[in-house]
């Protein structure tokens, strides 16, 4: 629709420009009509290049302004309809993502690495289930990768902070027991998550490096 309107506007603008230049006696750029063209066509035999460019520029500016105004109106409409306290949207935290944030480190002036977001560890501890897992309502697979990542984060915190060791020891033991139980009852045939064949074995390898015993990564690869 925009192209059709633009084409009509261009023809009108060019025709008016041609008539104006003819009346003023300005020189024109001649475009011979090829023999193959219909000579009864209303296509003008003389076009003024500067006027064509000027007309095109005006049309493009008008089209851009119209599109920009419509886009702004759409954004404004969405913003005014949003009455949530979270503004334009919100996203609930997830144990898996938070665990990786917790393991993000920075090196201090003394050369030692410390957690960049220590509050992420507090979230993991507050959301650990009584059975030791970080189960998910969505699927067993999500609960498994949540527990794997959260356990890995707590084991790394133990290594970094002596004060965290006593608090984390019981949590990690409960998480390991939960992980054994979850992996033992996991129904792979009912799992439709993409990438678990990479995530689960790699997380198990990282846990093995932290001294956590459990199913080997190779045995998990075989299952997939």
Secondary structure as the mmCIF struct_conf table of DSSP 4:
data_model
#
loop_
_struct_conf.conf_type_id
_struct_conf.id
_struct_conf.beg_label_comp_id
_struct_conf.beg_label_asym_id
_struct_conf.beg_label_seq_id
_struct_conf.end_label_comp_id
_struct_conf.end_label_asym_id
_struct_conf.end_label_seq_id
HELX_RH_AL_P HELX_RH_AL_P1 UNK A 2 UNK A 24
TURN_TY1_P TURN_TY1_P1 UNK A 25 UNK A 25
STRN STRN1 UNK A 29 UNK A 30
HELX_LH_PP_P HELX_LH_PP_P1 UNK A 32 UNK A 34
TURN_TY1_P TURN_TY1_P2 UNK A 35 UNK A 36
BEND BEND1 UNK A 37 UNK A 37
TURN_TY1_P TURN_TY1_P3 UNK A 39 UNK A 40
BEND BEND2 UNK A 41 UNK A 41
BEND BEND3 UNK A 45 UNK A 45
STRN STRN2 UNK A 46 UNK A 47
HELX_RH_AL_P HELX_RH_AL_P2 UNK A 49 UNK A 81
TURN_TY1_P TURN_TY1_P4 UNK A 85 UNK A 88
HELX_RH_AL_P HELX_RH_AL_P3 UNK A 95 UNK A 102
TURN_TY1_P TURN_TY1_P5 UNK A 103 UNK A 103
STRN STRN3 UNK A 105 UNK A 107
TURN_TY1_P TURN_TY1_P6 UNK A 109 UNK A 110
BEND BEND4 UNK A 111 UNK A 111
STRN STRN4 UNK A 113 UNK A 115
BEND BEND5 UNK A 116 UNK A 116
TURN_TY1_P TURN_TY1_P7 UNK A 118 UNK A 118
HELX_RH_AL_P HELX_RH_AL_P4 UNK A 119 UNK A 127
TURN_TY1_P TURN_TY1_P8 UNK A 130 UNK A 131
BEND BEND6 UNK A 132 UNK A 132
BEND BEND7 UNK A 137 UNK A 138
HELX_RH_AL_P HELX_RH_AL_P5 UNK A 140 UNK A 160
HELX_RH_AL_P HELX_RH_AL_P6 UNK A 162 UNK A 184
TURN_TY1_P TURN_TY1_P9 UNK A 185 UNK A 185
HELX_RH_3T_P HELX_RH_3T_P1 UNK A 188 UNK A 190
BEND BEND8 UNK A 194 UNK A 195
HELX_RH_AL_P HELX_RH_AL_P7 UNK A 196 UNK A 209
TURN_TY1_P TURN_TY1_P10 UNK A 210 UNK A 211
BEND BEND9 UNK A 214 UNK A 215
HELX_RH_AL_P HELX_RH_AL_P8 UNK A 217 UNK A 223
#
